[in-house]
């Protein structure tokens, strides 16, 4: 019961969100680094496809891409405003996924106590 599809999907989502937050943090840390290119992480499509195909959600892969946004004078293309917004969105998504995991384990704990 603890190793079911929903837990695997949530684990995959948490992994992808963690990778995204790391990329955002790296982008923000390098906002003034000459010729640094911002990165983005996408995993939702791969996770959705794995679930639709009946594959193990943990087989979903996150894809890292470099931004093609126009660079500034120093060759850096990090948009601090966008990175800040993306960071807040990612943090909220991560907290939501953690809540879902917590709720799932609470249900399991309740079922075990009632048995």
KANOR-V544607 format. One record per residue. N is the residue number from 1. D_FIRST is the distance of its C-alpha to the first C-alpha in Angstrom with 1 decimal. Layout:
# KANOR-V544607
N_D_FIRST, N_D_FIRST
This chain:
# KANOR-V544607
1_0.0, 2_3.8, 3_5.4, 4_5.5, 5_9.2, 6_9.9, 7_9.2, 8_11.2, 9_13.8, 10_14.2, 11_14.7, 12_17.2, 13_18.9, 14_19.3, 15_20.7, 16_23.1, 17_24.2, 18_24.8, 19_27.0, 20_28.8, 21_29.6, 22_30.9, 23_33.2, 24_34.4, 25_35.2, 26_37.1, 27_39.0, 28_40.0, 29_41.0, 30_43.2, 31_44.8, 32_48.2, 33_47.8, 34_50.2, 35_48.9, 36_45.2, 37_43.2, 38_40.3, 39_36.9, 40_34.0, 41_30.4, 42_28.7, 43_25.1, 44_24.3, 45_25.9, 46_24.1, 47_20.7, 48_21.7, 49_23.0, 50_20.0, 51_17.8, 52_20.7, 53_21.1, 54_17.5, 55_17.7, 56_15.2, 57_15.8, 58_16.4, 59_19.4, 60_21.0, 61_24.2, 62_26.1, 63_29.8, 64_32.5, 65_35.8, 66_39.1, 67_40.9, 68_44.1, 69_45.3, 70_49.0, 71_49.6, 72_51.8, 73_55.0, 74_53.3, 75_51.1, 76_47.9, 77_45.9, 78_43.5, 79_43.6, 80_42.8, 81_42.4, 82_39.9, 83_37.9, 84_37.9, 85_36.6, 86_33.9, 87_32.9, 88_32.5, 89_30.5, 90_28.1, 91_27.8, 92_26.9, 93_24.3, 94_22.7, 95_22.7, 96_21.2, 97_18.3, 98_17.9, 99_18.0, 100_15.3, 101_13.0, 102_14.4, 103_13.9, 104_10.2, 105_9.9, 106_12.5, 107_10.8, 108_7.9, 109_11.0, 110_12.9, 111_10.7, 112_10.9, 113_14.6, 114_15.3, 115_14.2
